[in-house]
Amino acid sequence: MVDIKFAYWIPNVSGGLVVSKIPQRTDWTYEYNAQLAQTAEEVGFEYALAQARFIASYGAEYQLEALTTVSALAPVTKKLKLIAAVHPGLWHPGVVAKMGASIDFLSNGRFALNVVSGWFKDEFTIYGEHWLDHDERYRRSEEFIRVLKGLWTEDEFHFKGDFYRINGGWVKPKPVNQNPHPEIFQGGNSKAARRMAGRVSDWYFMNGNTIEGVKEQIEEVSALASLEGRTIKFGLNSFIIVRDTEAEAHEVLRDIIAQADVEAVKGFGEAVKQAGASTRERQGMWANSNFEDLVQYNDGFRSGLIGTAEQVAEKIRQFHEAGVDLILGGFLHYTDDLPAFGKTVIPLVRELEANRRTADELVPDFSQKDKKGGQKLRKCI
């Protein structure tokens, strides 16, 4: 099993990663994020995800746009894979293909994209964009990804869909990361989102969830991808609180919720109601989220990465065993919590992974027999 990877939410939106009035040692400015990115790659993070927001919502008054943010972080980092979130409908895939290829070229193959189908109606309507029904937004996103892939990999690309037309388009320079193209992430919990992931995406981001809930999503999306002759990787959103004792960590969580921006949380809850309710199956993002879950707007508390370094590392190991390939972390005090996580928890996770590999190598392989009918031990690598 490949080692689990670590990503962090870039705090490029004011208000941090919680809808709370609790004081935070976190900032949304470029100078802060440049230094944070350098720290992150030094302490073991492999990916960073810039949020996409265009107008104030749930207390987020200021926002640095995601594509321009990752392009600005590229020259001040060396190893970090930079993921920009974009909304089909607000962006044309041909323009994003060109911008993405340029960022990938300039960063020597470190660009990736998170395609967000959208939940915030006002963000579309203020720009005069038509607000599509839930499943139609995912159909548009699927076409968006097909166009990206075509422009990134073909010398002359033609496409005729319900939302986009490409008449012999091309992108030069091509992305550096041609394996066969920059990685494409997507989120969503609905059936439409899962089907789309199975058909076109490289990564499927999941909202925070229990191990059992995560297993259910992984099994279904993996099966859908298999029907298409594909495989897909899985990322899990988590809000991470590591303290010296479990009691201290949970006290921080209680403080975050106690100081929640009630008006903003309720407004966010109203805005996302349609995300699950409007689907045919009434299943989607935030369909089962309560007030406390919504204080971290991607259900990050539900993943339960709250406790001591050892407890959090063990929980991450369990998620990895369930099929999670990447942990996407948010933090309260990025200034302190992100480097501390990298220096304490990530090494513990790597140690647990190494111990697991050693144990696996010593387990008899019952599928092979020696000539005398006895069991043959797996060779150590």
Residue, then its C-alpha position, 0 to 999 in steps of 0.5 A: m500500500v502506498d503511503i498516505k499523503f497530506a494536504y492542507w487547506i490554504p487559508n486564502v479566505s478570511g475567517g480561517l477554516v471555521v465559522s467562528k469568532i474564536p481568535q485565530r493565529t491565521d491570516w489570508t494574505y499572500e505574505y502569510n500564505a507564502q511563508l506557510a507554504q514553505t513551512a508546509e513542504e518542509v514538514g512533510f505536506e505534499y499538496a496544498l488546496a486553494q479555496a475558490r470564493f468570489i463573494a463574502s459568505y459565512g463570514a469570509e469577507y476577503q478572498l484571494e482567487a485560487l488560480t492566481t494564488v497558486s500561481a503566486l505560490a509556485p515560485v516560492t515553493k519547490k516540492l508542494k503540489l498546488i491545487a486550485a479550485v475552479h467553478p464551471g459556469l464561472w470559468h470556461p474550460g479552455v481558459v482554465a486549460k491554458m492557465g493550468a498548463s501555464i502554471d504547470f509549466l512555470s512550476n515544473g509540473r506542480f499544478a493540479l485542479n479541483v473542479v467544484s460544481g458549486w453550491f452557492k447560488d448567489e455567487f453565480t447569479i450576481y454575475g448573471e450566470h444561470w443557476l443550474d439544477h443540482d444534477e445539471r451542474y455535475r453534468r456540466s462539470e463532467e464536460f468541463i473535465r473532458v474538455l480539460k483532458g482533451l486540450w491538455t493531451e491532444d494536438e487538435f481537440h474537438f468537442k461537442g457537448d450540451f455545455y461546451r463546444i471546442n472546434g479544433g482547440w489546442v494548448k501549448p506549452k502542454p503541461v509538464n505533468q503529462n501522466p497523462h495530464p495534471e491531476i483532477f480532483q472533485g468533491g460531492n456526495s450525491k449519486a451524480a457526484r459519485r457517478m461523475a467521479g467514477r467516469v472522469s476524475d482522478w481524485y474524489f474528495m470526501n467531506g469529513n466522515t466516520i470510518e464507516g461512512v468513508k468506506e461506503q463512499i470508497e466502495e461505491v465510487s471505486a465500483l463505478a470507476s471499475l465499470e469504466g475501466r478506471t481507478i480513482k484515489f480518495g481524499l478526506n477532509s479533516f479539521i485537525i486539533v492536536r494537543d498534549t492531552e485528549a481533554e485539551a484538544h476537545e476543549v479547543l473544539r468546544d471553544i470553537i463551537a461555543q464561539a460560533d458565528v451563529e448567524a453565518v452558520k445558519g446562513f450557510g446551512e440555508a444556502v447548502k440545503q438544496a445541495g442534497a435536498s434537490t437531488r433525486e435521491r435526496q443525498g448530497m453534501w451536508a444532507n446529514s450535517n447539524f449545526e456543530d458540523l457546519v461550523q467547519y464548513n466541510d464537516g471536518f470535525r466529523s473525521g475525529l482527528i482530535g486528540t493527542a498526536e498518537q491518537v490522531a496518527e492512529k486514526i489516520r492509519q485507520f482511514h488509510e486502511a479503509g482506503v483513504d489516500l490523502i488527508l486534507g487538513g484544516f487548522l485553527h492556528y495555522t501558524d502553530d498547528l500546521p508545523a506542529f502536525g508536520k513535525t509530530v503527527i506525520p512522522l508517527v503516521r510514517e512509523l505506523e506505516a513502516n511497522r505495518r509493512t514489516a508485519d505484512e512481509l512476515v505474514p505467510d502467503f497462503s496463496q503460494k505453496d512450496k513443492k512439499g505442500g508447505q506454506k511459503l513465507r513472503k520475501c522481505i523487500 
